[in-house]
C-alpha cells in the first residue's frame, strides 16, 4: 500500500515538537517502512521552512535533513494537474492550498493513505483517506497495517 506523509510527521520525526508526538512519528515511520512511503515535494519544502524558521536549524543542517528524507523515500513532485485538483479542493472543501496540494499529489501517486494531523481525519478523496496518526482511536486502515507489525 502506498502512503503519503504530511509535513508534521516529518517535523516530529526530526525531533521538533512534543516528546510524545516525536516518538510516535519515528515509531510509525519505522513500522511502515515495508509500505511504499511517498513524500510530496511540498511537504519537504514546508519541512525546510519549519526547520529553519521555527526549529532554528541552520540552512545547511536543514538541507541535509531534507536530503536525507529524499534519499530514504520516493519524492513526488507537484504537477500542474495536481495544482488544478488542489484549486478544486480549496474551493469545494475549504482546504488550505498547500494541504490540498499534498492531498492531490498523494492521489496522483496512487496513495491509499495520507498521514496528516492537519486535515480532516477520515476524509477520502480520489481513493486517498486522510488519517490522523495521533488520534485517540487509530483509523482502521492504519491499525490494519500496524497490527501484524506490533
Secondary structure by P-SEA (a helix, b strand, c coil): cbbbbcaaaaaaaaccccaaaaaaaaaaaaaaccccccccaaaaaaaaaaaaccccccaaaaaaaaaaaaacbbbbcccaaaaaaaaaaaaaccccaaaaaaaaaaaaaccccccccccccccccccbbbbccccccccaaaaaaacccc
